[in-house]
Amino acid sequence: MATVEERVKAVTARVLKVPQEQIKLKHSFTVDLGAESVQSVELVAMFEEEFGIEMDEESALAVETVGKAVEYITNTCKEQGVDVEQ
């Protein structure tokens, strides 16, 4: 099973059409990766689908970097009893 970080990067690459190997934890979804608001909403939906979780949309959209998304999703998975590989 891929780690949360690998899965977040894979989804981000797919939605934003950015090569996965170029995505770094410090990257901002909007500034560095060029996500627009519609794509940010799509990312939240895709992360929910990928991990089988439900996220509070407002909190999820407030997450600005790839690294913070990994933390947020890891914590959400723990809260909702979803087993993930760190």
GUDORO-433395 format. One record per atom (N, C-alpha, C, O): residue number from 1; atom name; x, y, z. Coordinates in steps of 0.02 Angstrom, whole numbers. Each point is the difference from the previous one (the first is absolute). Layout:
REM GUDORO-433395
DODREN|nr|atom|px|py|pz
DODREN|NUM|CA|X|Y|Z
...
//
This chain:
REM GUDORO-433395
DODREN|nr|atom|px|py|pz
DODREN|1|N|43|-59|0
DODREN|1|CA|-43|59|0
DODREN|1|C|45|62|0
DODREN|1|O|50|3|35
DODREN|2|N|-70|46|-74
DODREN|2|CA|38|62|-3
DODREN|2|C|-11|41|63
DODREN|2|O|-52|-7|33
DODREN|3|N|100|50|-16
DODREN|3|CA|-8|42|58
DODREN|3|C|-49|56|-14
DODREN|3|O|-18|13|-57
DODREN|4|N|-4|21|110
DODREN|4|CA|-46|57|-8
DODREN|4|C|33|52|-45
DODREN|4|O|-33|27|-45
DODREN|5|N|97|-14|57
DODREN|5|CA|36|50|-41
DODREN|5|C|-2|-19|-74
DODREN|5|O|-15|42|-43
DODREN|6|N|31|-104|27
DODREN|6|CA|0|-23|-70
DODREN|6|C|-69|6|-32
DODREN|6|O|-7|20|-58
DODREN|7|N|-44|-38|96
DODREN|7|CA|-68|3|-26
DODREN|7|C|-23|72|-10
DODREN|7|O|-34|15|-49
DODREN|8|N|51|29|96
DODREN|8|CA|-18|71|-7
DODREN|8|C|34|29|-62
DODREN|8|O|-32|36|-38
DODREN|9|N|95|-52|29
DODREN|9|CA|36|26|-59
DODREN|9|C|-29|-28|-65
DODREN|9|O|-5|37|-49
DODREN|10|N|-15|-101|49
DODREN|10|CA|-29|-30|-60
DODREN|10|C|-66|33|-18
DODREN|10|O|-11|15|-59
DODREN|11|N|-32|-3|108
DODREN|11|CA|-65|33|-13
DODREN|11|C|12|71|-23
DODREN|11|O|-32|24|-48
DODREN|12|N|78|11|81
DODREN|12|CA|16|69|-18
DODREN|12|C|25|4|-72
DODREN|12|O|-20|44|-39
DODREN|13|N|64|-89|21
DODREN|13|CA|28|-2|-68
DODREN|13|C|-56|-11|-52
DODREN|13|O|-2|32|-52
DODREN|14|N|-44|-78|68
DODREN|14|CA|-55|-17|-45
DODREN|14|C|-47|61|-9
DODREN|14|O|-17|17|-57
DODREN|15|N|-2|14|112
DODREN|15|CA|-48|55|-4
DODREN|15|C|31|63|-31
DODREN|15|O|-31|33|-41
DODREN|16|N|92|-17|62
DODREN|16|CA|31|62|-24
DODREN|16|C|43|-9|-62
DODREN|16|O|28|49|-27
DODREN|17|N|-22|-111|4
DODREN|17|CA|40|-16|-60
DODREN|17|C|72|26|6
DODREN|17|O|26|35|-44
DODREN|18|N|4|-54|100
DODREN|18|CA|69|18|15
DODREN|18|C|37|-66|9
DODREN|18|O|-27|-46|31
DODREN|19|N|89|39|-57
DODREN|19|CA|37|-63|10
DODREN|19|C|9|-13|75
DODREN|19|O|22|43|38
DODREN|20|N|-40|-104|-18
DODREN|20|CA|2|-19|71
DODREN|20|C|68|12|32
DODREN|20|O|5|21|57
DODREN|21|N|48|-36|-94
DODREN|21|CA|68|6|28
DODREN|21|C|19|73|13
DODREN|21|O|49|13|35
DODREN|22|N|-86|34|-63
DODREN|22|CA|15|71|12
DODREN|22|C|-37|28|61
DODREN|22|O|14|57|21
DODREN|23|N|-59|-96|8
DODREN|23|CA|-40|25|57
DODREN|23|C|39|-11|65
DODREN|23|O|20|-56|16
DODREN|24|N|-10|110|20
DODREN|24|CA|36|-2|64
DODREN|24|C|-47|16|58
DODREN|24|O|-51|33|-10
DODREN|25|N|67|-57|70
DODREN|25|CA|-42|12|58
DODREN|25|C|-9|74|15
DODREN|25|O|-53|21|25
DODREN|26|N|104|19|-40
DODREN|26|CA|-4|72|16
DODREN|26|C|-41|40|-51
DODREN|26|O|-16|58|11
DODREN|27|N|-3|-90|-67
DODREN|27|CA|-36|35|-53
DODREN|27|C|-70|20|22
DODREN|27|O|-37|-38|31
DODREN|28|N|20|100|-48
DODREN|28|CA|-68|25|10
DODREN|28|C|-42|-24|-60
DODREN|28|O|23|3|-57
DODREN|29|N|-84|-26|72
DODREN|29|CA|-43|-23|-55
DODREN|29|C|-14|57|-50
DODREN|29|O|-1|-12|-60
DODREN|30|N|-9|72|86
DODREN|30|CA|-18|56|-45
DODREN|30|C|61|34|-29
DODREN|30|O|5|8|-61
DODREN|31|N|42|13|103
DODREN|31|CA|58|39|-23
DODREN|31|C|48|-42|-42
DODREN|31|O|17|19|-56
DODREN|32|N|3|-77|82
DODREN|32|CA|51|-40|-33
DODREN|32|C|-29|-47|-54
DODREN|32|O|32|-12|-51
DODREN|33|N|-92|-14|64
DODREN|33|CA|-27|-51|-45
DODREN|33|C|-57|27|-44
DODREN|33|O|-26|-36|-43
DODREN|34|N|6|98|53
DODREN|34|CA|-48|32|-44
DODREN|34|C|-73|-20|8
DODREN|34|O|-39|8|-47
DODREN|35|N|20|-35|105
DODREN|35|CA|-70|-21|9
DODREN|35|C|-45|61|2
DODREN|35|O|14|49|34
DODREN|36|N|-70|-53|-69
DODREN|36|CA|-50|52|3
DODREN|36|C|-55|-26|47
DODREN|36|O|0|-59|18
DODREN|37|N|-46|102|1
DODREN|37|CA|-50|-20|51
DODREN|37|C|-39|-62|-20
DODREN|37|O|-14|-42|43
DODREN|38|N|-4|36|-106
DODREN|38|CA|-37|-59|-22
DODREN|38|C|42|-63|9
DODREN|38|O|-25|-52|22
DODREN|39|N|89|58|-38
DODREN|39|CA|45|-58|8
DODREN|39|C|11|-17|73
DODREN|39|O|9|-58|18
DODREN|40|N|-9|108|25
DODREN|40|CA|9|-12|72
DODREN|40|C|-59|-42|26
DODREN|40|O|10|-46|39
DODREN|41|N|-70|63|-61
DODREN|41|CA|-60|-38|20
DODREN|41|C|5|-71|-28
DODREN|41|O|-18|-49|34
DODREN|42|N|42|43|-95
DODREN|42|CA|8|-66|-31
DODREN|42|C|52|-41|38
DODREN|42|O|-9|-61|9
DODREN|43|N|63|93|12
DODREN|43|CA|51|-36|40
DODREN|43|C|-30|-28|63
DODREN|43|O|12|-58|17
DODREN|44|N|-52|98|19
DODREN|44|CA|-31|-24|62
DODREN|44|C|-43|-61|-15
DODREN|44|O|4|-50|36
DODREN|45|N|-44|53|-88
DODREN|45|CA|-43|-57|-19
DODREN|45|C|41|-62|-17
DODREN|45|O|-16|-55|19
DODREN|46|N|70|66|-56
DODREN|46|CA|43|-57|-20
DODREN|46|C|37|-30|59
DODREN|46|O|9|-61|3
DODREN|47|N|12|103|44
DODREN|47|CA|33|-26|61
DODREN|47|C|-50|-41|41
DODREN|47|O|17|-53|26
DODREN|48|N|-79|77|-22
DODREN|48|CA|-51|-38|37
DODREN|48|C|-10|-68|-32
DODREN|48|O|-5|-51|34
DODREN|49|N|1|50|-100
DODREN|49|CA|-10|-62|-37
DODREN|49|C|61|-46|8
DODREN|49|O|-8|-60|13
DODREN|50|N|67|87|-21
DODREN|50|CA|62|-39|5
DODREN|50|C|8|-34|68
DODREN|50|O|20|-58|4
DODREN|51|N|-37|95|49
DODREN|51|CA|11|-26|67
DODREN|51|C|-63|-28|34
DODREN|51|O|4|-29|54
DODREN|52|N|-61|37|-86
DODREN|52|CA|-62|-25|29
DODREN|52|C|-19|37|64
DODREN|52|O|-23|-30|49
DODREN|53|N|33|96|-50
DODREN|53|CA|-14|42|59
DODREN|53|C|-47|57|-19
DODREN|53|O|-13|13|-59
DODREN|54|N|-12|20|110
DODREN|54|CA|-39|61|-11
DODREN|54|C|37|57|35
DODREN|54|O|16|-5|59
DODREN|55|N|-4|58|-96
DODREN|55|CA|36|58|28
DODREN|55|C|-47|59|5
DODREN|55|O|-45|9|-42
DODREN|56|N|56|32|92
DODREN|56|CA|-36|63|4
DODREN|56|C|27|44|-56
DODREN|56|O|59|17|-1
DODREN|57|N|-103|2|-45
DODREN|57|CA|24|35|-60
DODREN|57|C|36|66|17
DODREN|57|O|52|16|-30
DODREN|58|N|-79|21|77
DODREN|58|CA|30|64|17
DODREN|58|C|71|-9|28
DODREN|58|O|47|34|-19
DODREN|59|N|-40|-82|65
DODREN|59|CA|67|-14|29
DODREN|59|C|47|-27|-53
DODREN|59|O|58|21|-3
DODREN|60|N|-83|-66|-38
DODREN|60|CA|42|-30|-52
DODREN|60|C|24|53|-50
DODREN|60|O|58|-1|-22
DODREN|61|N|-102|47|4
DODREN|61|CA|20|52|-48
DODREN|61|C|48|51|30
DODREN|61|O|33|36|-36
DODREN|62|N|-29|-34|102
DODREN|62|CA|46|46|34
DODREN|62|C|71|-28|1
DODREN|62|O|48|37|14
DODREN|63|N|-40|-101|-30
DODREN|63|CA|67|-31|-2
DODREN|63|C|36|26|-61
DODREN|63|O|-25|-6|-56
DODREN|64|N|84|36|66
DODREN|64|CA|33|34|-56
DODREN|64|C|56|-40|-34
DODREN|64|O|12|10|-59
DODREN|65|N|22|-54|97
DODREN|65|CA|57|-34|-31
DODREN|65|C|-11|-76|-4
DODREN|65|O|-44|-27|34
DODREN|66|N|83|-5|-76
DODREN|66|CA|-5|-72|-8
DODREN|66|C|16|-35|67
DODREN|66|O|-35|-47|19
DODREN|67|N|86|71|16
DODREN|67|CA|19|-30|64
DODREN|67|C|-56|6|52
DODREN|67|O|-13|-48|37
DODREN|68|N|-20|105|-35
DODREN|68|CA|-56|10|47
DODREN|68|C|-58|-45|-19
DODREN|68|O|-37|-24|43
DODREN|69|N|27|13|-108
DODREN|69|CA|-53|-45|-23
DODREN|69|C|14|-71|23
DODREN|69|O|-46|-35|21
DODREN|70|N|109|14|-24
DODREN|70|CA|19|-67|23
DODREN|70|C|-17|-6|75
DODREN|70|O|-29|-50|21
DODREN|71|N|47|101|19
DODREN|71|CA|-15|-1|72
DODREN|71|C|-75|-1|12
DODREN|71|O|-25|-40|40
DODREN|72|N|-11|83|-74
DODREN|72|CA|-73|6|8
DODREN|72|C|-35|-66|-16
DODREN|72|O|-42|-23|37
DODREN|73|N|61|-7|-93
DODREN|73|CA|-31|-62|-22
DODREN|73|C|19|-57|47
DODREN|73|O|-43|-42|17
DODREN|74|N|105|39|6
DODREN|74|CA|21|-51|47
DODREN|74|C|-42|4|64
DODREN|74|O|-24|-51|25
DODREN|75|N|16|112|2
DODREN|75|CA|-39|10|60
DODREN|75|C|-73|-18|-11
DODREN|75|O|-32|-30|43
DODREN|76|N|5|50|-100
DODREN|76|CA|-70|-15|-15
DODREN|76|C|-11|-75|-6
DODREN|76|O|-51|-26|24
DODREN|77|N|98|-9|-54
DODREN|77|CA|-4|-73|-6
DODREN|77|C|-1|-32|70
DODREN|77|O|-39|-45|13
DODREN|78|N|84|69|31
DODREN|78|CA|2|-26|69
DODREN|78|C|-67|11|35
DODREN|78|O|-27|-46|31
DODREN|79|N|1|107|-37
DODREN|79|CA|-64|17|33
DODREN|79|C|-57|-44|-25
DODREN|79|O|-45|-17|38
DODREN|80|N|47|0|-102
DODREN|80|CA|-55|-38|-30
DODREN|80|C|15|-74|-4
DODREN|80|O|-38|-38|-30
DODREN|81|N|93|16|62
DODREN|81|CA|15|-71|3
DODREN|81|C|21|-31|-65
DODREN|81|O|-10|-60|-11
DODREN|82|N|40|100|-34
DODREN|82|CA|24|-26|-64
DODREN|82|C|75|-14|7
DODREN|82|O|38|44|19
DODREN|83|N|-19|-106|-35
DODREN|83|CA|70|-20|6
DODREN|83|C|40|25|-60
DODREN|83|O|-17|-14|-57
DODREN|84|N|70|52|71
DODREN|84|CA|43|24|-54
DODREN|84|C|73|-12|18
DODREN|84|O|18|-4|59
DODREN|85|N|23|-1|-110
DODREN|85|CA|71|-9|10
DODREN|85|C|33|68|3
DODREN|85|O|-8|41|-45
DODREN|86|N|46|-29|99
DODREN|86|CA|33|65|7
DODREN|86|C|62|-1|-40
DODREN|86|O|36|49|-2
//
